[in-house]
């Protein structure tokens, strides 16, 4: 996997330096010939049949990796409704009833 990452990060350098098909632009090799050679070397080192199969699949059908910038999403905030739920119920079972006429200062 590191070979593929190295290829993607240095694709221009690999095309200029290692590509054997620079005289045939209709092949659109873009350095994939060098990548397949590197992957074959790795597969020979591993001697694992499953690993060889995976590297062959990757080298035969290689899709370049690219970065796409994150798009901002704008949406209408008036469409959003916020519902507040009460976690408990509180009831006021009393009332303030003050009779101010009964409160007279004492006469001496």
N, CA, C and O atoms as a DFTB+ gen file, in Angstrom:
432 C
 N C O
     1  1       0.823      -1.183       0.000
     2  2       0.000       0.000       0.000
     3  2       0.875       1.258       0.000
     4  3       0.478       2.293      -0.536
     5  1       2.039       1.168       0.588
     6  2       2.917       2.337       0.614
     7  2       3.437       2.674      -0.784
     8  3       3.718       3.836      -1.075
     9  1       3.567       1.668      -1.646
    10  2       4.000       1.940      -3.020
    11  2       2.960       2.754      -3.776
    12  3       3.305       3.645      -4.553
    13  1       1.707       2.450      -3.551
    14  2       0.639       3.193      -4.220
    15  2       0.601       4.628      -3.707
    16  3       0.414       5.567      -4.480
    17  1       0.777       4.789      -2.414
    18  2       0.795       6.129      -1.833
    19  2       1.983       6.929      -2.370
    20  3       1.839       8.103      -2.713
    21  1       3.153       6.296      -2.441
    22  2       4.332       6.965      -2.988
    23  2       4.093       7.362      -4.445
    24  3       4.479       8.449      -4.875
    25  1       3.450       6.464      -5.199
    26  2       3.146       6.760      -6.600
    27  2       2.234       7.980      -6.715
    28  3       2.484       8.870      -7.528
    29  1       1.184       8.020      -5.908
    30  2       0.230       9.128      -5.994
    31  2       0.856      10.457      -5.570
    32  3       0.555      11.499      -6.153
    33  1       1.715      10.424      -4.572
    34  2       2.327      11.660      -4.097
    35  2       3.403      12.184      -5.046
    36  3       3.648      13.389      -5.104
    37  1       4.041      11.287      -5.784
    38  2       5.156      11.679      -6.657
    39  2       4.888      11.314      -8.111
    40  3       5.813      10.929      -8.827
    41  1       3.666      11.426      -8.554
    42  2       3.300      10.957      -9.890
    43  2       4.044      11.719     -10.995
    44  3       4.455      11.108     -11.982
    45  1       4.223      13.015     -10.853
    46  2       4.923      13.794     -11.888
    47  2       6.386      13.374     -11.999
    48  3       6.908      13.225     -13.104
    49  1       7.044      13.183     -10.865
    50  2       8.449      12.760     -10.870
    51  2       8.588      11.361     -11.469
    52  3       9.522      11.103     -12.228
    53  1       7.675      10.467     -11.138
    54  2       7.741       9.095     -11.655
    55  2       7.517       9.082     -13.163
    56  3       8.182       8.329     -13.874
    57  1       6.599       9.896     -13.660
    58  2       6.352       9.952     -15.104
    59  2       7.594      10.440     -15.833
    60  3       7.963       9.880     -16.865
    61  1       8.245      11.475     -15.311
    62  2       9.432      12.027     -15.969
    63  2      10.629      11.094     -15.879
    64  3      11.414      11.007     -16.823
    65  1      10.783      10.397     -14.760
    66  2      12.004       9.634     -14.521
    67  2      11.899       8.170     -14.936
    68  3      12.801       7.652     -15.595
    69  1      10.809       7.492     -14.562
    70  2      10.749       6.040     -14.696
    71  2       9.828       5.527     -15.797
    72  3       9.930       4.357     -16.166
    73  1       8.948       6.340     -16.327
    74  2       7.962       5.843     -17.285
    75  2       8.643       5.467     -18.601
    76  3       9.395       6.260     -19.169
    77  1       8.373       4.248     -19.079
    78  2       8.982       3.777     -20.328
    79  2       8.089       4.075     -21.526
    80  3       8.501       3.868     -22.668
    81  1       6.895       4.550     -21.289
    82  2       5.950       4.819     -22.375
    83  2       5.741       6.314     -22.608
    84  3       4.651       6.728     -23.004
    85  1       6.763       7.124     -22.369
    86  2       6.608       8.566     -22.581
    87  2       6.489       8.900     -24.066
    88  3       5.912       9.928     -24.422
    89  1       7.025       8.048     -24.930
    90  2       6.924       8.286     -26.368
    91  2       5.578       7.836     -26.942
    92  3       5.299       8.068     -28.118
    93  1       4.733       7.186     -26.109
    94  2       3.412       6.719     -26.546
    95  2       2.336       7.315     -25.635
    96  3       1.827       6.615     -24.760
    97  1       1.983       8.579     -25.818
    98  2       1.004       9.206     -24.919
    99  2      -0.408       8.644     -25.068
   100  3      -1.244       8.829     -24.183
   101  1      -0.685       7.948     -26.198
   102  2      -2.027       7.392     -26.381
   103  2      -2.308       6.238     -25.411
   104  3      -3.466       5.877     -25.203
   105  1      -1.268       5.662     -24.822
   106  2      -1.463       4.590     -23.834
   107  2      -1.930       5.132     -22.486
   108  3      -2.507       4.398     -21.683
   109  1      -1.684       6.398     -22.245
   110  2      -2.027       7.046     -20.975
   111  2      -1.491       6.244     -19.788
   112  3      -2.211       5.953     -18.833
   113  1      -0.236       5.905     -19.877
   114  2       0.415       5.101     -18.835
   115  2       0.558       5.890     -17.540
   116  3       0.218       5.394     -16.465
   117  1       1.054       7.103     -17.642
   118  2       1.225       7.992     -16.487
   119  2       2.011       7.347     -15.349
   120  3       1.704       7.572     -14.178
   121  1       3.002       6.562     -15.680
   122  2       3.849       5.961     -14.652
   123  2       3.296       4.690     -14.049
   124  3       3.888       4.158     -13.111
   125  1       2.186       4.184     -14.552
   126  2       1.616       2.946     -14.007
   127  2       2.499       1.739     -14.310
   128  3       2.439       0.727     -13.612
   129  1       3.318       1.852     -15.356
   130  2       4.251       0.769     -15.665
   131  2       5.253       0.603     -14.521
   132  3       5.567      -0.518     -14.121
   133  1       5.744       1.709     -14.006
   134  2       6.677       1.659     -12.870
   135  2       5.975       1.144     -11.620
   136  3       6.547       0.373     -10.849
   137  1       4.735       1.574     -11.425
   138  2       3.974       1.112     -10.266
   139  2       3.750      -0.393     -10.326
   140  3       3.890      -1.077      -9.312
   141  1       3.406      -0.915     -11.492
   142  2       3.182      -2.363     -11.596
   143  2       4.474      -3.138     -11.359
   144  3       4.444      -4.229     -10.788
   145  1       5.611      -2.585     -11.793
   146  2       6.894      -3.249     -11.512
   147  2       7.172      -3.284     -10.017
   148  3       7.610      -4.303      -9.483
   149  1       6.917      -2.176      -9.350
   150  2       7.146      -2.122      -7.905
   151  2       6.215      -3.077      -7.165
   152  3       6.630      -3.731      -6.209
   153  1       4.970      -3.160      -7.599
   154  2       4.027      -4.073      -6.949
   155  2       4.385      -5.530      -7.204
   156  3       4.160      -6.383      -6.345
   157  1       4.941      -5.823      -8.379
   158  2       5.386      -7.190      -8.655
   159  2       6.571      -7.562      -7.779
   160  3       6.671      -8.701      -7.324
   161  1       7.473      -6.613      -7.537
   162  2       8.592      -6.886      -6.636
   163  2       8.098      -7.177      -5.224
   164  3       8.602      -8.081      -4.556
   165  1       7.134      -6.426      -4.785
   166  2       6.580      -6.644      -3.450
   167  2       5.885      -7.992      -3.380
   168  3       5.996      -8.699      -2.378
   169  1       5.168      -8.352      -4.438
   170  2       4.456      -9.628      -4.427
   171  2       5.430     -10.806      -4.459
   172  3       5.142     -11.851      -3.876
   173  1       6.565     -10.660      -5.122
   174  2       7.565     -11.728      -5.125
   175  2       8.203     -11.884      -3.754
   176  3       8.573     -12.988      -3.356
   177  1       8.329     -10.784      -3.040
   178  2       8.922     -10.844      -1.707
   179  2       7.987     -11.520      -0.713
   180  3       8.451     -12.214       0.192
   181  1       6.721     -11.336      -0.861
   182  2       5.783     -11.905       0.109
   183  2       5.541     -13.387      -0.120
   184  3       5.339     -14.132       0.838
   185  1       5.558     -13.836      -1.396
   186  2       5.300     -15.239      -1.743
   187  2       3.991     -15.736      -1.140
   188  3       3.888     -16.892      -0.729
   189  1       3.038     -14.897      -1.093
   190  2       1.719     -15.237      -0.568
   191  2       0.742     -15.183      -1.735
   192  3       0.636     -14.162      -2.414
   193  1       0.029     -16.280      -1.968
   194  2      -0.861     -16.332      -3.128
   195  2      -1.970     -15.295      -3.026
   196  3      -2.348     -14.693      -4.031
   197  1      -2.490     -15.082      -1.832
   198  2      -3.540     -14.082      -1.658
   199  2      -2.973     -12.679      -1.848
   200  3      -3.624     -11.820      -2.443
   201  1      -1.783     -12.448      -1.354
   202  2      -1.136     -11.149      -1.530
   203  2      -0.835     -10.874      -2.990
   204  3      -0.992      -9.742      -3.448
   205  1      -0.396     -11.909      -3.745
   206  2      -0.141     -11.743      -5.175
   207  2      -1.414     -11.398      -5.920
   208  3      -1.409     -10.552      -6.815
   209  1      -2.494     -12.044      -5.556
   210  2      -3.762     -11.780      -6.213
   211  2      -4.197     -10.337      -5.984
   212  3      -4.649      -9.660      -6.907
   213  1      -4.059      -9.878      -4.757
   214  2      -4.461      -8.509      -4.439
   215  2      -3.590      -7.498      -5.176
   216  3      -4.110      -6.533      -5.737
   217  1      -2.280      -7.701      -5.185
   218  2      -1.409      -6.745      -5.874
   219  2      -1.622      -6.773      -7.379
   220  3      -1.512      -5.735      -8.032
   221  1      -1.924      -7.936      -7.945
   222  2      -2.208      -7.998      -9.381
   223  2      -3.500      -7.267      -9.714
   224  3      -3.585      -6.568     -10.724
   225  1      -4.494      -7.432      -8.869
   226  2      -5.757      -6.727      -9.101
   227  2      -5.534      -5.222      -9.019
   228  3      -6.055      -4.464      -9.838
   229  1      -4.763      -4.798      -8.034
   230  2      -4.503      -3.365      -7.874
   231  2      -3.701      -2.829      -9.052
   232  3      -4.000      -1.745      -9.554
   233  1      -2.688      -3.567      -9.502
   234  2      -1.852      -3.068     -10.590
   235  2      -2.587      -3.080     -11.930
   236  3      -2.313      -2.235     -12.783
   237  1      -3.519      -4.024     -12.133
   238  2      -4.243      -4.077     -13.398
   239  2      -5.343      -3.027     -13.479
   240  3      -5.568      -2.443     -14.539
   241  1      -6.012      -2.791     -12.390
   242  2      -7.102      -1.812     -12.411
   243  2      -6.813      -0.735     -11.381
   244  3      -7.372      -0.739     -10.284
   245  1      -5.945       0.173     -11.742
   246  2      -5.545       1.226     -10.817
   247  2      -6.333       2.484     -11.109
   248  3      -6.372       2.958     -12.244
   249  1      -6.962       3.021     -10.073
   250  2      -7.684       4.277     -10.187
   251  2      -6.958       5.307      -9.341
   252  3      -6.703       5.067      -8.161
   253  1      -6.623       6.445      -9.923
   254  2      -5.905       7.464      -9.147
   255  2      -6.738       7.974      -7.976
   256  3      -7.957       8.122      -8.070
   257  1      -6.055       8.235      -6.887
   258  2      -6.699       8.779      -5.703
   259  2      -6.677      10.299      -5.819
   260  3      -5.669      10.871      -6.235
   261  1      -7.754      10.946      -5.464
   262  2      -7.802      12.399      -5.541
   263  2      -8.461      12.949      -4.295
   264  3      -9.145      12.240      -3.556
   265  1      -8.236      14.229      -4.086
   266  2      -8.804      14.918      -2.931
   267  2      -9.872      15.874      -3.420
   268  3      -9.634      16.674      -4.325
   269  1     -11.038      15.790      -2.826
   270  2     -12.122      16.697      -3.167
   271  2     -12.414      17.550      -1.950
   272  3     -12.621      17.041      -0.848
   273  1     -12.427      18.849      -2.164
   274  2     -12.651      19.739      -1.034
   275  2     -14.072      19.577      -0.511
   276  3     -14.997      19.225      -1.242
   277  1     -14.205      19.842       0.760
   278  2     -15.500      19.686       1.409
   279  2     -16.394      20.864       1.052
   280  3     -16.028      22.020       1.263
   281  1     -17.550      20.567       0.517
   282  2     -18.497      21.616       0.150
   283  2     -19.316      22.003       1.371
   284  3     -19.644      21.169       2.214
   285  1     -19.633      23.274       1.441
   286  2     -20.469      23.727       2.545
   287  2     -21.927      23.567       2.155
   288  3     -22.311      23.801       1.010
   289  1     -22.713      23.172       3.108
   290  2     -24.133      22.964       2.878
   291  2     -24.891      24.088       3.563
   292  3     -24.763      24.289       4.770
   293  1     -25.664      24.804       2.801
   294  2     -26.487      25.880       3.344
   295  2     -27.935      25.420       3.345
   296  3     -28.455      24.979       2.320
   297  1     -28.574      25.524       4.482
   298  2     -29.976      25.171       4.556
   299  2     -30.704      26.181       5.413
   300  3     -30.102      26.879       6.229
   301  1     -31.991      26.248       5.219
   302  2     -32.828      27.230       5.888
   303  2     -33.049      26.806       7.333
   304  3     -33.608      25.741       7.595
   305  1     -32.613      27.636       8.262
   306  2     -32.747      27.284       9.677
   307  2     -34.159      27.482      10.186
   308  3     -34.499      27.001      11.268
   309  1     -34.987      28.180       9.429
   310  2     -36.367      28.353       9.885
   311  2     -37.157      27.059       9.764
   312  3     -38.220      26.922      10.371
   313  1     -36.653      26.116       8.992
   314  2     -37.339      24.836       8.859
   315  2     -37.096      23.928      10.055
   316  3     -37.826      22.961      10.271
   317  1     -36.075      24.244      10.819
   318  2     -35.764      23.421      11.978
   319  2     -36.640      23.834      13.149
   320  3     -36.825      25.023      13.406
   321  1     -37.167      22.872      13.840
   322  2     -37.954      23.157      15.038
   323  2     -37.270      22.500      16.222
   324  3     -36.812      21.360      16.150
   325  1     -37.215      23.235      17.295
   326  2     -36.592      22.727      18.511
   327  2     -37.701      22.427      19.505
   328  3     -38.495      23.299      19.858
   329  1     -37.741      21.206      19.938
   330  2     -38.759      20.780      20.891
   331  2     -38.076      20.603      22.231
   332  3     -37.105      19.856      22.351
   333  1     -38.584      21.288      23.231
   334  2     -38.016      21.171      24.570
   335  2     -38.912      20.256      25.394
   336  3     -40.105      20.511      25.558
   337  1     -38.335      19.224      25.891
   338  2     -39.069      18.276      26.717
   339  2     -38.752      18.529      28.175
   340  3     -37.600      18.770      28.536
   341  1     -39.780      18.474      29.015
   342  2     -39.556      18.629      30.443
   343  2     -39.256      17.262      31.038
   344  3     -39.935      16.276      30.753
   345  1     -38.238      17.228      31.857
   346  2     -37.859      15.974      32.487
   347  2     -38.674      15.679      33.739
   348  3     -38.701      14.539      34.204
   349  1     -39.329      16.676      34.283
   350  2     -40.133      16.476      35.488
   351  2     -41.329      17.410      35.442
   352  3     -41.362      18.363      34.663
   353  1     -42.301      17.127      36.277
   354  2     -43.511      17.934      36.331
   355  2     -43.553      18.620      37.677
   356  3     -43.411      17.974      38.715
   357  1     -43.748      19.922      37.663
   358  2     -43.791      20.696      38.897
   359  2     -45.095      21.469      38.919
   360  3     -45.421      22.182      37.970
   361  1     -45.834      21.326      40.000
   362  2     -47.128      21.979      40.116
   363  2     -47.118      22.917      41.310
   364  3     -46.680      22.541      42.397
   365  1     -47.596      24.129      41.111
   366  2     -47.717      25.079      42.209
   367  2     -49.125      24.944      42.787
   368  3     -50.091      25.431      42.199
   369  1     -49.235      24.292      43.923
   370  2     -50.536      24.063      44.539
   371  2     -50.828      25.066      45.650
   372  3     -51.581      24.745      46.570
   373  1     -50.284      26.216      45.597
   374  2     -50.560      27.234      46.599
   375  2     -50.718      28.573      45.898
   376  3     -50.319      28.749      44.747
   377  1     -51.313      29.514      46.627
   378  2     -51.543      30.839      46.069
   379  2     -51.137      31.876      47.100
   380  3     -51.204      31.624      48.303
   381  1     -50.725      33.018      46.639
   382  2     -50.381      34.125      47.518
   383  2     -51.633      34.994      47.691
   384  3     -52.042      35.702      46.771
   385  1     -52.220      34.929      48.857
   386  2     -53.392      35.757      49.118
   387  2     -53.100      36.578      50.365
   388  3     -53.127      36.073      51.487
   389  1     -52.834      37.796      50.147
   390  2     -52.523      38.683      51.253
   391  2     -53.660      39.690      51.420
   392  3     -54.091      40.326      50.458
   393  1     -54.128      39.818      52.640
   394  2     -55.190      40.787      52.924
   395  2     -54.553      41.934      53.680
   396  3     -54.311      41.838      54.884
   397  1     -54.283      43.014      52.976
   398  2     -53.561      44.131      53.569
   399  2     -54.446      44.963      54.522
   400  3     -53.925      45.765      55.297
   401  1     -55.733      44.783      54.470
   402  2     -56.605      45.552      55.364
   403  2     -56.478      45.093      56.815
   404  3     -56.742      45.883      57.721
   405  1     -56.096      43.889      57.058
   406  2     -55.963      43.382      58.416
   407  2     -54.672      43.830      59.066
   408  3     -54.546      43.756      60.289
   409  1     -53.749      44.273      58.318
   410  2     -52.454      44.665      58.849
   411  2     -52.471      46.160      59.202
   412  3     -52.062      47.004      58.404
   413  1     -52.944      46.461      60.393
   414  2     -52.955      47.843      60.869
   415  2     -51.989      47.949      62.032
   416  3     -51.839      46.995      62.796
   417  1     -51.337      49.078      62.181
   418  2     -50.426      49.221      63.310
   419  2     -51.218      49.268      64.635
   420  3     -52.350      49.754      64.651
   421  1     -50.653      48.784      65.716
   422  2     -51.359      48.779      66.997
   423  2     -51.571      50.188      67.539
   424  3     -50.724      51.066      67.370
   425  1     -52.680      50.384      68.173
   426  2     -53.007      51.688      68.760
   427  2     -52.673      51.619      70.246
   428  3     -53.094      50.679      70.920
   429  1     -51.941      52.570      70.766
   430  2     -51.584      52.515      72.180
   431  2     -52.327      53.474      73.044
   432  3     -52.106      53.514      74.254
